Amino acid sequence: MQVEKIRQEFPELGERVYGKPLVYLDNAATSQRPLAVVRKWTEMSTKVNSNLHRAVHHLAALATEEYESTRDYVRDYLNAESREEIIFTAGATASINLVAFSFGEAFVRAGDEIIVTEAEHHSNIVPWQMLCERKGATLKVLPVDDRGHLCLDLLPILLTNRTRILCVTHISNVLGLVNPIREIVRICHERGCKVLVDGAQGIVHERVDVRALDCDFYAFSGHKVYAAPGTGVLYGRRELLEQMPPYQGGGEMIGTVRWTGTSYAPLPQKFEAGTQNISGTPTLRPALEMAEAMRAGEVQAAFDSVKLFILNKLQENTKVRLYGIPDSPEEKIPLFSFSVEHSHHADVALILDKMGIAVRSGQMCAEPLMDRFGVTGMLRVSFAPYNTLEEAEYFMKSLERAVKMLEG
């Protein structure tokens, strides 16, 4: 596939903003959706709209088949050992909250410890803080260095026989650095500590194999990887999920309900209470198929060119401070957070918006990381494979123009 052909699959890329062609560089927040995803959502909403699993009529059977075949596809895509290890959720946040509650109920006691890294999204911090408050556990933080890399030499020191789980992002949504997950898992498992990986960015830019990573949990959202919003996945090792109590109670997750007590459904239904996202979840398949198609051939080569161009230009600019400096280009995805000397991040973002360029400004849901680098916020540009080198060049020229406007 070629980049221009791919762009035709994403209708919103053809829109105009303030009379200028849209240059969408906020993909790390939410990616655009291809026609294949829109068609699947429309099909499910207009032709196969029925509750799952429960009824015996034709529509219910079709809806259930779409939903469960998507689970099989995701299992294969992640190389999970069994389909029971794939839990559908509303997104990475819901997946992490599920683990924080249910793993916490099963395995965390007063005096135990949980480790998170300094580079985490709020969604991989706050649920663990809540768990620690509820259980009387201690939250420890693995710091990052001045270049944004995790201080892995400190990890063996932080780990003790009371550390129950370490929670780490596969790829930081601020720094854009690919963390050495396999090495982190190896170190943790040697000490009996489980590992949850926030894969919200990882699923977009890496070919994820959960058995190769050897992680215990892997969470991601659909809306960042071209699927419908309100969709997500939690992979969990079956032996752990079996021991964890349900996160929510209601329909679908039960075996039997009596006044004397309730038994729970087997995996994965145990963690999928209530009516699920009937129309949205099946869009995960065409979305992941699109992500896979864009990781090969000319498209990947073009994407790498965009990344190197922006990385070099931002590092050359003496007025720009880039956060997340890779030791090699392979360590970084085309996501760049930076600040501009004597310019407020929101002011730059507003000017770029008038030029048709959508970027992110602010704390990126990572306030502790902002504190680490001594800033109140940053600018972030995040590219997808449907972004072109011409768009990258236009962004750099527009950034220089915006900075001059604010200076003078």
C-alpha positions as CSV (number, residue, x, y, z in Angstrom):
1,M,0.0,0.0,0.0
2,Q,1.1,3.6,-0.7
3,V,0.5,6.5,1.7
4,E,-1.8,8.4,-0.7
5,K,-3.9,5.3,-1.2
6,I,-4.1,4.9,2.6
7,R,-5.2,8.5,3.0
8,Q,-8.2,7.9,0.8
9,E,-9.4,5.4,3.4
10,F,-9.5,8.1,6.1
11,P,-12.1,10.7,5.0
12,E,-11.5,13.2,7.7
13,L,-8.0,13.8,6.4
14,G,-9.6,15.6,3.4
15,E,-11.3,18.2,5.6
16,R,-10.3,21.9,5.7
17,V,-9.8,24.0,8.8
18,Y,-10.1,27.8,8.5
19,G,-9.8,27.3,4.8
20,K,-6.6,25.3,5.0
21,P,-6.1,21.6,4.5
22,L,-6.3,19.7,7.8
23,V,-2.9,18.5,9.1
24,Y,-3.9,16.1,11.9
25,L,-1.0,15.6,14.3
26,D,-2.8,14.6,17.4
27,N,-2.9,10.9,16.7
28,A,-1.6,9.9,20.1
29,A,-4.8,11.2,21.7
30,T,-7.2,9.7,19.1
31,S,-6.5,8.4,15.7
32,Q,-8.7,8.9,12.7
33,R,-10.9,6.0,11.6
34,P,-10.7,4.3,8.2
35,L,-13.8,3.5,6.0
36,A,-13.5,-0.2,6.9
37,V,-14.1,0.6,10.6
38,V,-16.9,3.0,9.7
39,R,-18.5,0.4,7.5
40,K,-18.3,-2.3,10.2
41,W,-19.8,0.0,12.8
42,T,-22.6,0.9,10.4
43,E,-23.3,-2.7,9.6
44,M,-23.4,-3.7,13.3
45,S,-25.7,-0.7,14.1
46,T,-28.1,-1.1,11.2
47,K,-28.2,-4.8,10.4
48,V,-26.9,-6.7,13.4
49,N,-28.1,-4.7,16.4
50,S,-29.0,-7.2,19.2
51,N,-27.9,-8.2,22.6
52,L,-25.2,-10.7,22.8
53,H,-25.2,-14.3,24.0
54,R,-28.7,-14.4,25.5
55,A,-31.4,-14.7,22.9
56,V,-31.9,-17.6,20.4
57,H,-33.1,-15.5,17.5
58,H,-31.2,-14.8,14.3
59,L,-30.0,-11.3,15.0
60,A,-28.6,-12.3,18.4
61,A,-26.7,-15.2,16.9
62,L,-25.2,-12.9,14.2
63,A,-24.2,-10.2,16.8
64,T,-22.7,-12.8,19.1
65,E,-20.7,-14.4,16.2
66,E,-19.3,-10.9,15.2
67,Y,-18.3,-10.2,18.8
68,E,-16.8,-13.5,19.6
69,S,-15.0,-13.9,16.3
70,T,-13.4,-10.5,17.1
71,R,-12.1,-12.0,20.4
72,D,-10.5,-14.9,18.4
73,Y,-8.9,-12.4,16.0
74,V,-7.5,-10.3,18.9
75,R,-6.2,-13.5,20.6
76,D,-4.3,-14.4,17.4
77,Y,-3.1,-10.9,16.9
78,L,-1.6,-10.7,20.4
79,N,-0.5,-14.3,20.3
80,A,-2.3,-15.0,23.6
81,E,-2.5,-18.6,24.7
82,S,-6.3,-18.8,24.8
83,R,-9.3,-16.7,23.9
84,E,-10.3,-16.7,27.6
85,E,-7.4,-14.4,28.2
86,I,-8.9,-11.6,26.1
87,I,-11.3,-9.3,28.0
88,F,-13.2,-6.6,26.1
89,T,-13.4,-3.3,27.9
90,A,-14.2,0.3,27.2
91,G,-10.5,1.2,26.8
92,A,-7.1,1.1,28.4
93,T,-8.3,3.1,31.4
94,A,-11.1,0.6,32.0
95,S,-8.7,-2.3,31.6
96,I,-6.2,-0.9,34.1
97,N,-8.9,-0.1,36.6
98,L,-10.2,-3.7,36.3
99,V,-6.7,-5.0,37.1
100,A,-6.1,-2.5,39.9
101,F,-9.3,-3.5,41.6
102,S,-9.5,-7.3,40.9
103,F,-5.8,-8.1,41.2
104,G,-5.7,-5.9,44.2
105,E,-8.5,-7.8,45.9
106,A,-6.9,-11.1,45.2
107,F,-3.2,-10.4,45.8
108,V,-2.5,-7.1,47.6
109,R,-2.5,-6.8,51.4
110,A,-1.5,-4.1,53.8
111,G,2.2,-3.5,53.7
112,D,2.6,-4.7,50.1
113,E,4.1,-2.5,47.4
114,I,3.2,-1.5,43.9
115,I,5.7,0.2,41.4
116,V,4.8,2.6,38.7
117,T,7.1,4.6,36.5
118,E,7.6,8.4,36.4
119,A,6.5,8.3,32.7
120,E,3.0,7.0,33.2
121,H,-0.3,8.4,32.0
122,H,-2.7,9.3,34.9
123,S,-4.7,6.2,33.9
124,N,-1.7,4.1,35.1
125,I,-1.2,6.1,38.3
126,V,-4.5,7.0,39.9
127,P,-6.0,3.5,39.9
128,W,-2.9,2.2,41.8
129,Q,-3.1,5.1,44.2
130,M,-6.7,4.3,44.9
131,L,-5.7,0.6,45.5
132,C,-2.9,1.6,47.9
133,E,-5.3,3.8,49.8
134,R,-7.9,1.0,50.0
135,K,-5.5,-1.7,51.0
136,G,-2.8,0.1,53.0
137,A,-0.2,-0.7,50.4
138,T,2.8,1.5,49.3
139,L,3.2,3.1,45.9
140,K,6.8,3.4,44.7
141,V,8.1,5.2,41.6
142,L,10.8,4.2,39.1
143,P,12.2,7.5,37.8
144,V,13.3,8.6,34.4
145,D,16.6,10.3,33.6
146,D,17.1,13.7,32.0
147,R,16.7,12.2,28.5
148,G,13.4,10.5,29.5
149,H,14.8,6.9,29.8
150,L,13.7,4.7,32.7
151,C,16.4,4.3,35.3
152,L,16.5,0.6,35.1
153,D,19.5,0.3,37.3
154,L,17.2,1.3,40.2
155,L,14.6,-1.3,39.5
156,P,16.3,-4.2,41.4
157,I,16.7,-1.8,44.4
158,L,13.0,-0.9,44.4
159,L,11.8,-4.5,44.1
160,T,11.3,-6.3,47.4
161,N,9.5,-9.5,48.5
162,R,6.5,-7.3,49.2
163,T,6.3,-5.9,45.6
164,R,3.2,-7.4,44.0
165,I,3.0,-5.7,40.6
166,L,4.9,-3.2,38.4
167,C,2.9,-1.0,36.0
168,V,4.7,0.4,33.0
169,T,3.9,2.0,29.7
170,H,5.0,0.2,26.6
171,I,5.6,3.6,24.9
172,S,5.3,6.9,26.7
173,N,2.5,9.1,25.4
174,V,4.7,12.1,26.2
175,L,8.3,11.0,25.6
176,G,7.6,8.6,22.6
177,L,10.3,6.2,23.8
178,V,9.9,2.5,23.5
179,N,10.6,0.9,26.9
180,P,12.5,-2.3,27.2
181,I,9.5,-4.4,28.3
182,R,11.1,-7.8,28.0
183,E,14.0,-6.8,30.3
184,I,11.7,-5.2,32.8
185,V,9.5,-8.3,32.9
186,R,12.6,-10.5,33.3
187,I,13.9,-8.5,36.3
188,C,10.4,-8.4,37.9
189,H,9.6,-12.1,37.4
190,E,13.0,-13.1,38.9
191,R,11.7,-11.4,42.1
192,G,8.2,-12.8,41.9
193,C,6.6,-9.5,40.8
194,K,3.9,-9.3,38.2
195,V,3.9,-6.8,35.3
196,L,1.1,-4.8,33.7
197,V,1.9,-3.0,30.5
198,D,-0.1,0.0,29.3
199,G,-0.1,-0.6,25.6
200,A,-2.2,2.4,24.5
201,Q,0.7,3.6,22.3
202,G,2.4,0.3,22.0
203,I,-0.4,-1.4,20.1
204,V,-0.2,1.3,17.5
205,H,3.5,1.3,16.7
206,E,4.7,-2.2,17.7
207,R,3.8,-5.7,16.7
208,V,2.7,-6.9,20.1
209,D,3.3,-10.6,21.1
210,V,2.3,-11.0,24.7
211,R,3.9,-14.3,25.1
212,A,7.2,-13.0,23.7
213,L,7.0,-10.0,26.1
214,D,6.1,-12.4,28.9
215,C,4.0,-9.7,30.6
216,D,1.1,-10.7,32.9
217,F,-1.3,-8.0,31.7
218,Y,-1.5,-5.9,28.5
219,A,-4.1,-3.1,28.1
220,F,-5.0,-1.0,25.1
221,S,-7.7,1.3,23.7
222,G,-9.4,0.9,20.3
223,H,-9.7,4.6,19.6
224,K,-5.9,5.1,19.4
225,V,-5.5,2.3,16.9
226,Y,-8.2,3.4,14.4
227,A,-11.2,1.5,16.0
228,A,-14.4,2.9,17.4
229,P,-14.2,4.9,20.7
230,G,-15.4,3.1,23.8
231,T,-13.6,-0.1,22.8
232,G,-10.6,-1.7,24.5
233,V,-8.8,-4.9,25.4
234,L,-7.3,-6.4,28.5
235,Y,-5.0,-9.4,28.0
236,G,-4.3,-11.3,31.2
237,R,-2.7,-14.6,32.1
238,R,-5.4,-17.1,32.6
239,E,-4.1,-18.4,35.9
240,L,-4.2,-14.9,37.3
241,L,-7.6,-14.0,35.9
242,E,-9.0,-17.2,37.3
243,Q,-8.0,-16.1,40.8
244,M,-9.2,-12.5,40.5
245,P,-12.8,-11.6,41.6
246,P,-15.1,-9.8,39.1
247,Y,-14.7,-6.1,38.8
248,Q,-18.4,-5.4,38.2
249,G,-21.6,-7.3,38.9
250,G,-24.6,-7.6,36.8
251,G,-25.9,-9.5,33.8
252,E,-23.7,-11.7,31.6
253,M,-21.0,-12.2,34.3
254,I,-23.0,-14.6,36.4
255,G,-23.4,-18.4,36.5
256,T,-26.3,-18.6,38.9
257,V,-28.0,-16.0,41.1
258,R,-29.8,-17.0,44.3
259,W,-30.7,-15.1,47.5
260,T,-28.2,-17.3,49.2
261,G,-25.4,-16.3,46.9
262,T,-24.1,-15.9,43.3
263,S,-21.7,-17.9,41.2
264,Y,-19.8,-16.3,38.4
265,A,-19.5,-17.1,34.7
266,P,-16.2,-18.6,33.4
267,L,-13.7,-16.5,31.6
268,P,-13.9,-14.2,29.8
269,Q,-17.5,-13.4,30.7
270,K,-16.7,-13.1,34.4
271,F,-15.2,-9.6,33.6
272,E,-17.7,-8.5,31.0
273,A,-20.7,-7.5,33.0
274,G,-23.8,-5.9,31.3
275,T,-24.5,-5.2,27.7
276,Q,-21.2,-4.9,25.9
277,N,-20.3,-2.5,23.0
278,I,-22.2,-4.5,20.4
279,S,-21.4,-2.2,17.5
280,G,-18.0,-0.9,18.5
281,T,-16.0,-4.0,19.6
282,P,-16.2,-5.7,16.1
283,T,-14.4,-2.7,14.7
284,L,-11.2,-3.8,16.4
285,R,-10.6,-6.3,13.6
286,P,-10.6,-4.0,10.6
287,A,-8.7,-1.4,12.7
288,L,-5.9,-3.9,13.7
289,E,-5.8,-5.1,10.1
290,M,-5.2,-1.5,9.0
291,A,-2.5,-1.0,11.6
292,E,-0.8,-4.2,10.4
293,A,-1.0,-3.1,6.7
294,M,0.6,0.2,7.5
295,R,3.6,-1.4,9.1
296,A,5.1,-2.8,5.9
297,G,6.7,-1.8,2.6
298,E,6.5,1.8,1.3
299,V,4.3,3.0,4.0
300,Q,6.6,2.1,6.8
301,A,9.6,3.5,4.9
302,A,7.8,6.8,4.4
303,F,6.8,6.8,8.0
304,D,10.4,6.3,9.1
305,S,11.4,9.3,6.9
306,V,8.9,11.5,8.6
307,K,10.1,10.5,12.0
308,L,13.7,11.2,11.2
309,F,12.9,14.5,9.5
310,I,11.0,15.8,12.6
311,L,13.5,14.4,15.1
312,N,16.4,16.1,13.3
313,K,14.7,19.4,12.8
314,L,13.5,19.7,16.4
315,Q,16.9,18.8,17.7
316,E,18.6,21.4,15.4
317,N,16.3,24.2,16.6
318,T,18.1,26.0,19.4
319,K,14.8,27.5,20.7
320,V,13.2,24.1,21.1
321,R,13.6,21.7,24.1
322,L,12.7,18.2,23.1
323,Y,11.7,15.7,25.8
324,G,12.4,12.0,25.2
325,I,15.8,11.8,23.5
326,P,16.5,8.3,21.9
327,D,19.8,6.7,21.9
328,S,18.9,5.4,18.5
329,P,16.0,6.2,16.1
330,E,14.5,2.7,16.7
331,E,13.9,3.6,20.3
332,K,11.4,6.4,19.4
333,I,8.1,6.5,17.7
334,P,7.1,9.6,15.6
335,L,5.7,11.4,18.8
336,F,7.5,14.5,19.9
337,S,6.8,16.6,23.0
338,F,8.7,19.8,23.3
339,S,8.6,23.4,24.7
340,V,9.6,26.6,22.9
341,E,11.7,29.2,24.5
342,H,9.7,32.2,25.7
343,S,6.5,30.8,24.3
344,H,3.5,29.3,26.1
345,H,2.5,25.9,24.7
346,A,-1.1,26.8,24.4
347,D,-0.3,30.0,22.4
348,V,1.8,28.1,19.9
349,A,-1.0,25.4,19.6
350,L,-3.6,28.1,18.9
351,I,-1.6,29.7,16.2
352,L,-0.9,26.3,14.6
353,D,-4.6,25.5,14.7
354,K,-5.3,28.7,12.6
355,M,-2.8,27.3,10.1
356,G,-4.8,24.1,9.9
357,I,-2.5,22.0,12.1
358,A,-4.0,20.0,15.0
359,V,-1.5,19.4,17.8
360,R,-1.8,18.8,21.6
361,S,-0.8,21.2,24.3
362,G,-0.9,20.9,28.1
363,Q,0.0,18.1,30.5
364,M,-0.9,15.2,28.3
365,C,-2.5,13.5,31.4
366,A,1.0,13.1,32.8
367,E,1.3,15.8,35.5
368,P,4.0,14.1,37.5
369,L,6.2,13.9,34.4
370,M,5.7,17.6,33.8
371,D,6.9,18.2,37.3
372,R,9.9,16.0,36.7
373,F,11.0,18.3,33.8
374,G,10.0,21.5,35.5
375,V,7.3,22.6,33.1
376,T,3.5,23.3,33.4
377,G,2.9,21.7,30.0
378,M,4.3,20.9,26.6
379,L,3.5,20.9,22.9
380,R,3.1,17.4,21.3
381,V,2.9,16.4,17.7
382,S,2.2,12.7,17.0
383,F,2.2,11.3,13.5
384,A,0.4,8.3,12.0
385,P,1.4,6.4,8.9
386,Y,-1.2,8.4,6.9
387,N,0.7,11.6,7.6
388,T,3.1,12.7,4.8
389,L,6.5,14.2,4.6
390,E,4.9,17.3,3.0
391,E,2.8,17.7,6.1
392,A,5.8,17.3,8.3
393,E,7.6,20.0,6.3
394,Y,4.6,22.3,6.5
395,F,4.4,21.8,10.3
396,M,8.1,22.8,10.8
397,K,7.6,25.9,8.6
398,S,4.4,26.8,10.5
399,L,6.1,26.2,13.9
400,E,8.9,28.6,12.9
401,R,6.3,31.2,11.8
402,A,4.3,30.8,15.0
403,V,7.4,31.3,17.2
404,K,8.3,34.5,15.2
405,M,4.8,35.8,15.7
406,L,5.0,35.3,19.4
407,E,8.4,36.9,19.6
408,G,7.4,39.9,17.9
